Amino acid sequence: MTFLLGGSARSDALSTIPLRLLTGFAFGFALWRITIADIVRHRGLAAILLACVVLIGLHLVPLPYNLWSNLPGHAIVAQTDKIAGLGQNWRALSLAPSQSWNALFAFLTPLTLFLLGASASKKQLQGLLPVILILGLVSACLGVLQLVGSQSNPFYLYRITNGGFPVGLFANRNHNAMFLSMLIPLLVVFASQAAARNSFNDAKPWMAAIFALFLFPMILVAGSRAGLLGGTVAAIACYFIYKAPETTQSRRVRYKEHTDKEAQIIAANKLRRNRIILFSLLAVIVVGIAIAVSRASALTRLLNDGIQDQSRLTVWAAIWEMAKSYFPFGSGIGSFVEVYKLGEPTELLTTTYLNHAHNDWLEIWLTTGVAGVVIALAALAWTVRRLVPVWFTKRWNIDLAYARAASIIVILFAIYSIGDYPVRAPSMACLLILMMLWLDKEFVEDKSAQDFNNPVP
């Protein structure tokens, strides 16, 4: 439901109303279900999320006039109050309290997923893999329908969106491309399930390959260089996730015992299946090429975006200077739009406004100050601590494949946040929390694994 209603990072999107209503019910159920033992098992991740909630709360606590008016960057509000004759009122640290309240309500969605996930079993969490892949397929197919219609066709789910581009279940084409690129390691895990059962007749590897070939053209036509780069990186990293089924001695013996007639039937079925797969691959490739060629504007934007990059660097430099004015407490979580209007350099004024810094790390520094940076660094340290045992091992099991895929996606989130704001969309925030749970679950539950060179028969 989060993916159907939470594809926009805007606070005024109408879909946030039913999403937050449903989140409220789910949050109550999660609180009823969670136990102290569940929190303790995930204490690292729980501490990070709790710190986020506390930080948002501190930004909303009313402070005495003599305190908040002397905070860095808040003098202009005090002067405005004096000119307007409003007196010495108590105010919150945040320069945009309504947006900070919105941030608190928005954070409730991924927090609810964490509470539900922490109380779930490893099998239940891993059972969400096909759900995510189906949502990815829906988003990709929806993107095709958006391409073949006009920029205002009904397949666009949000009023403010990137018309003419495949945005899928999202409002932003970059977020859709990022989401599709993150499906690549998940597809590899899906394919590796055949190795976990040591099954040669499992169609999952072929299904995953067909889906992956469909994803790349959709990422390309979105005109998102971040999505294309991330998809490429994910595809390379997947080499260290996938494991094909291995032939065991008992299987070879059983195969030799087949009669000639049975062997012919097996061979015929295999040939028929290979033909279906081949035609499916060709169909996907043809459709992908046709869409890519028809979207010349997307390719042009993909290759010639130097002017926008230069503009972003200029904006980032201005934001960095603004952050110094609010050091060390920040301007208040969610206050970027209002704060940027106050300090926007004259030479950067345009007919449009900047809704985000398009660099989440920099926006965290501006709006939350030192405390936000410390929490972000703690999250990075938590991730790095999980990466070492996940990647530096010669053993393999399906749980390890889940953990490696999750680590790739978490890293992609960190990289994408340098030039965008993927976690601001509720659906993407929930995906990040799920991946962190996958990465955490590998350590708190069964760690049995088989060596790459000694598969279990």
C-alpha positions in Angstrom: 0.0 0.0 0.0 2.9 2.3 0.7 4.2 1.9 -2.8 0.7 2.7 -4.2 0.2 5.9 -2.1 3.7 6.9 -1.1 5.5 7.6 -4.3 5.7 11.4 -3.8 8.1 13.3 -1.6 5.8 16.3 -1.4 4.0 17.1 1.8 0.9 18.3 -0.1 0.3 15.2 -2.2 -3.3 14.1 -1.6 -2.2 10.4 -1.4 -0.4 11.2 1.9 -3.8 11.5 3.6 -5.0 7.9 3.2 -1.4 6.7 3.6 -1.0 8.3 7.0 -4.4 7.2 8.1 -3.5 3.6 7.3 -0.1 4.1 8.9 -1.8 5.1 12.1 -3.7 1.9 12.3 -0.6 -0.2 11.4 1.5 1.7 14.0 -1.0 0.8 16.7 -0.9 -2.8 15.7 2.9 -2.8 15.5 3.1 -1.4 19.1 0.8 -4.1 20.3 2.8 -6.8 18.6 6.4 -5.7 19.3 8.2 -7.0 22.4 11.3 -5.8 24.3 13.2 -8.8 23.0 12.5 -7.8 19.4 13.9 -4.3 20.1 17.0 -5.7 21.8 17.7 -8.0 18.9 17.7 -4.9 16.6 19.0 -2.5 19.2 21.5 -0.8 16.8 18.9 0.0 14.2 16.3 0.8 16.9 18.7 3.3 18.5 19.2 5.1 15.2 15.5 5.4 14.5 14.8 6.5 18.1 17.4 9.2 17.8 15.7 10.4 14.6 12.3 10.6 16.5 13.9 12.4 19.4 15.7 14.9 17.1 12.5 15.8 15.3 10.7 16.1 18.7 13.4 18.5 20.0 12.9 20.7 16.9 9.2 21.0 17.8 9.6 21.8 21.5 8.5 25.4 22.3 11.4 27.4 23.7 11.5 30.7 25.7 12.0 33.9 23.7 15.4 34.6 25.2 16.6 31.1 24.2 15.3 30.7 20.6 15.9 34.3 19.5 19.6 33.9 20.3 19.9 30.7 18.3 22.1 31.0 15.2 20.1 32.2 12.2 16.9 32.9 14.2 17.4 36.7 14.7 15.5 37.5 11.6 12.3 35.8 13.1 12.8 37.8 16.3 13.1 41.0 14.3 10.0 40.2 12.3 8.0 39.5 15.5 9.1 42.8 16.9 8.1 44.8 13.8 4.8 43.0 13.7 4.2 43.7 17.4 3.8 40.0 18.2 5.7 40.3 21.5 8.2 37.8 22.9 6.5 34.6 22.2 7.8 31.1 22.7 8.8 29.4 19.5 10.3 26.1 18.4 13.8 25.7 17.1 12.4 24.9 13.7 11.9 27.9 11.4 9.1 25.9 9.7 7.3 24.1 12.5 4.5 22.9 10.2 7.0 21.2 8.0 8.7 19.7 11.0 5.4 18.2 12.1 5.0 16.9 8.6 8.4 15.3 8.9 7.4 13.6 12.1 4.2 12.2 10.5 6.1 11.1 7.4 8.7 9.3 9.6 6.0 7.3 11.1 5.6 5.2 8.0 9.1 3.7 7.9 9.1 3.5 11.7 6.0 1.4 11.5 7.6 -1.0 9.0 10.6 -1.4 11.4 8.4 -2.3 14.3 6.5 -4.8 12.2 9.6 -6.2 10.7 11.5 -6.5 14.0 8.7 -8.6 15.3 8.5 -10.8 12.2 10.5 -13.9 11.5 13.3 -14.1 8.9 11.1 -16.2 6.7 8.3 -13.7 6.8 10.7 -10.8 5.9 12.3 -12.7 3.1 8.8 -13.6 1.8 8.4 -9.9 0.9 10.9 -10.4 -2.0 8.4 -11.5 -4.6 6.1 -8.6 -3.5 8.8 -6.1 -4.1 9.6 -7.6 -7.5 5.9 -7.6 -8.5 5.7 -3.9 -7.5 8.8 -3.3 -9.6 7.1 -5.0 -12.6 4.0 -2.9 -12.1 6.0 0.3 -11.9 7.9 -0.6 -15.1 4.8 -1.6 -17.0 3.1 1.6 -15.8 6.1 3.5 -17.1 5.5 2.0 -20.5 1.9 3.1 -20.5 3.0 6.6 -19.4 5.4 6.8 -22.4 2.9 5.8 -25.1 0.3 8.4 -24.0 0.4 12.1 -23.7 2.1 14.0 -20.8 -1.2 14.3 -19.1 -2.5 10.8 -19.6 -4.3 9.1 -16.6 -1.5 6.7 -16.0 0.4 9.4 -14.1 -0.5 8.9 -10.5 0.5 12.4 -9.2 -0.5 15.9 -10.3 3.1 17.3 -10.0 5.3 14.9 -11.8 7.7 14.5 -14.7 5.3 14.4 -17.7 6.6 12.7 -20.8 8.9 10.4 -18.7 8.3 6.9 -17.2 7.8 7.7 -13.5 5.9 4.4 -12.7 4.5 4.4 -9.2 6.4 7.6 -8.3 6.1 11.3 -9.0 9.8 11.7 -9.8 11.4 9.9 -12.8 14.7 9.7 -10.9 13.1 7.8 -8.0 11.5 5.4 -10.4 14.8 4.8 -12.2 16.6 4.3 -8.8 13.9 1.9 -7.6 14.2 -0.2 -10.8 18.0 -0.3 -10.5 17.7 -1.6 -6.9 15.6 -4.5 -8.2 18.6 -6.0 -10.0 20.3 -7.4 -6.9 16.9 -8.6 -5.7 16.4 -10.4 -8.9 19.7 -12.2 -8.4 18.6 -13.3 -5.0 15.4 -14.5 -6.6 17.4 -16.5 -9.1 19.7 -17.9 -6.4 16.8 -19.6 -4.7 17.2 -22.4 -7.2 20.7 -23.0 -5.8 19.3 -23.1 -2.3 17.1 -26.0 -3.4 19.8 -27.3 -5.8 17.1 -27.4 -8.5 18.0 -27.5 -12.2 14.4 -27.3 -13.3 13.6 -24.1 -11.5 12.5 -21.4 -13.9 13.4 -18.6 -11.5 16.9 -17.8 -13.0 15.3 -17.4 -16.4 12.4 -15.3 -15.1 14.9 -13.0 -13.3 17.0 -12.7 -16.5 14.0 -11.7 -18.6 12.9 -9.2 -16.0 16.4 -7.7 -15.8 16.6 -7.2 -19.5 13.2 -5.4 -19.3 14.5 -3.1 -16.6 17.5 -1.6 -18.3 15.6 0.0 -21.2 13.1 1.5 -18.7 16.0 2.9 -16.7 17.5 4.3 -19.8 14.4 6.1 -21.1 13.9 7.7 -17.7 16.8 9.9 -18.6 18.3 9.3 -15.1 22.1 9.1 -15.1 22.0 8.2 -11.4 19.6 5.3 -12.1 21.7 4.1 -15.0 25.0 4.3 -13.1 23.4 2.6 -10.0 22.0 -0.1 -12.2 25.4 -0.8 -13.7 27.1 -0.9 -10.3 24.4 -3.2 -9.0 24.7 -5.5 -12.0 28.5 -5.8 -11.4 28.1 -6.4 -7.7 25.6 -9.1 -8.4 28.4 -11.4 -9.5 29.2 -11.9 -5.8 25.6 -12.8 -4.9 24.4 -15.3 -7.5 25.1 -19.0 -7.1 23.9 -21.5 -9.7 22.7 -25.0 -8.7 25.5 -27.5 -8.5 25.3 -31.1 -9.7 25.6 -33.7 -7.0 26.7 -37.3 -7.4 23.2 -38.6 -6.5 21.6 -36.5 -9.1 24.0 -37.7 -11.8 23.3 -41.3 -10.9 19.6 -40.8 -11.0 19.8 -39.1 -14.4 21.8 -42.0 -15.8 19.1 -44.4 -14.7 16.5 -42.8 -17.0 15.4 -44.8 -20.0 16.0 -43.5 -23.5 12.3 -42.6 -23.9 12.3 -40.7 -20.7 15.5 -38.9 -21.7 13.9 -37.9 -25.0 10.9 -36.5 -23.2 13.1 -34.5 -20.9 15.1 -33.2 -23.8 12.0 -32.2 -25.8 10.6 -30.3 -22.8 13.9 -28.6 -22.2 14.0 -27.5 -25.9 10.5 -26.2 -25.8 11.3 -24.2 -22.6 14.4 -22.8 -24.2 12.5 -21.6 -27.2 9.9 -19.9 -25.1 12.7 -18.2 -23.1 14.5 -17.2 -26.3 11.4 -15.6 -27.9 10.6 -13.8 -24.6 14.1 -12.4 -24.5 13.9 -11.2 -28.1 10.5 -9.6 -27.5 11.8 -7.7 -24.4 14.9 -6.5 -26.3 12.9 -5.4 -29.3 10.4 -3.5 -27.1 13.2 -2.0 -25.1 15.1 -0.8 -28.2 11.9 0.6 -29.7 11.1 2.6 -26.6 14.6 3.8 -26.2 14.9 5.0 -29.8 11.5 6.8 -29.5 12.7 8.7 -26.4 15.4 10.8 -28.0 14.7 13.6 -25.6 15.5 11.3 -22.7 18.8 10.2 -24.3 19.7 13.8 -25.0 19.1 14.7 -21.4 21.1 11.7 -20.3 24.2 12.7 -22.3 24.0 16.5 -22.2 23.3 17.6 -18.6 26.4 19.6 -17.9 24.6 22.9 -17.5 22.3 21.5 -14.8 25.3 19.9 -13.0 27.1 23.2 -12.9 24.0 24.9 -11.6 23.7 22.3 -8.8 27.2 22.8 -7.7 26.6 26.5 -7.4 23.4 25.9 -5.4 25.2 23.4 -3.2 27.9 26.0 -2.5 25.2 28.5 -1.5 23.6 26.0 0.8 26.9 25.2 2.4 27.3 28.9 3.3 23.7 29.0 4.6 24.4 26.0 6.9 27.1 28.0 8.6 24.5 30.6 9.7 22.5 27.9 11.5 25.5 26.0 13.0 25.4 23.9 15.2 21.7 23.3 15.7 20.4 23.6 12.1 17.3 25.5 10.8 14.8 22.8 11.7 14.0 19.5 10.0 11.8 20.0 6.9 12.5 23.7 6.8 14.7 23.7 3.6 12.3 25.5 1.3 11.6 28.4 3.7 15.3 28.7 4.7 16.6 28.7 1.2 14.2 31.5 0.3 15.7 33.6 3.1 19.2 33.1 2.0 19.0 32.4 -1.8 21.7 34.5 -3.6 20.3 37.1 -6.1 22.2 35.5 -9.0 20.4 32.2 -8.4 16.9 33.6 -8.5 14.6 32.0 -11.1 10.9 31.6 -11.8 10.9 28.3 -10.0 11.6 27.3 -6.4 13.9 24.6 -5.0 12.0 22.0 -3.1 15.0 20.2 -1.9 18.8 20.6 -2.0 19.1 17.6 -4.3 21.8 16.4 -1.9 20.3 14.9 1.2 23.6 14.8 3.0 23.9 18.6 2.6 20.3 19.2 3.4 20.7 17.2 6.7 23.6 19.4 7.5 21.6 22.6 6.9 18.4 21.6 8.6 19.5 19.4 11.5 23.1 20.6 12.2 25.6 18.5 14.1 23.0 16.2 15.7 21.6 15.1 12.3 25.1 14.5 10.9 26.0 12.4 13.9 22.9 10.3 13.4 23.7 9.9 9.7 27.3 8.9 10.5 26.0 6.4 13.1 23.8 4.8 10.4 26.8 4.6 8.0 28.9 3.0 10.8 26.1 0.5 11.5 26.0 -0.4 7.8 29.8 -0.8 7.5 29.9 -3.0 10.6 27.4 -5.3 8.9 29.2 -5.3 5.5 32.5 -6.8 6.7 31.2 -10.3 7.8 28.6 -10.4 4.9 31.2 -9.9 2.2 34.4 -11.3 3.6 33.5 -14.9 3.7 33.8 -17.9 1.4 30.6 -19.5 2.7 27.2 -19.2 1.1 23.6 -19.7 1.9 20.4 -17.9 0.8 20.4 -15.8 3.9 23.8 -14.4 3.0 22.5 -13.7 -0.5 19.7 -11.6 1.0 22.1 -9.8 3.2 24.5 -9.0 0.3 21.7 -7.7 -1.9 20.4 -5.6 1.0 23.9 -4.1 1.5 24.1 -3.2 -2.1 20.8 -1.4 -2.0 21.7 0.4 1.2 24.9 1.6 -0.4 23.0 2.7 -3.5 20.7 4.8 -1.3 23.7 6.5 0.2 25.1 7.2 -3.2 21.8 8.4 -4.7 21.4 10.8 -1.8 24.4 12.7 -2.9 22.5 14.0 -6.0 18.9 13.5 -5.0 16.5 12.8 -2.1 15.2 9.2 -2.6 14.5 8.5 1.1 12.1 11.5 1.2 9.5 9.4 -0.7 7.7 7.1 1.9 7.8 4.1 -0.4 11.6 4.4 -0.8 12.1 5.0 2.9 10.2 1.8 3.7 12.4 -0.1 1.1 15.5 1.2 2.9 14.2 0.0 6.3 13.4 -3.4 4.9 16.9 -3.8 3.4 18.4 -2.8 6.8 16.3 -5.4 8.5 17.5 -8.0 5.9 21.0 -7.0 6.7 20.4 -7.2 10.4 18.5 -10.5 10.4 21.5 -12.3 8.9 23.3 -11.8 12.2 20.6 -12.4 14.7 19.2 -15.7 13.3 20.5 -18.9 11.8 23.9 -18.5 10.4 24.3 -22.0 8.9 26.0 -21.8 5.5 27.7 -24.0 3.0 31.1 -23.5 1.6 31.2 -22.6 -2.1 33.5 -25.5 -2.8 31.6 -28.0 -0.7 27.8 -27.8 -1.5 25.3 -29.7 0.5 24.1 -32.7 -1.5 
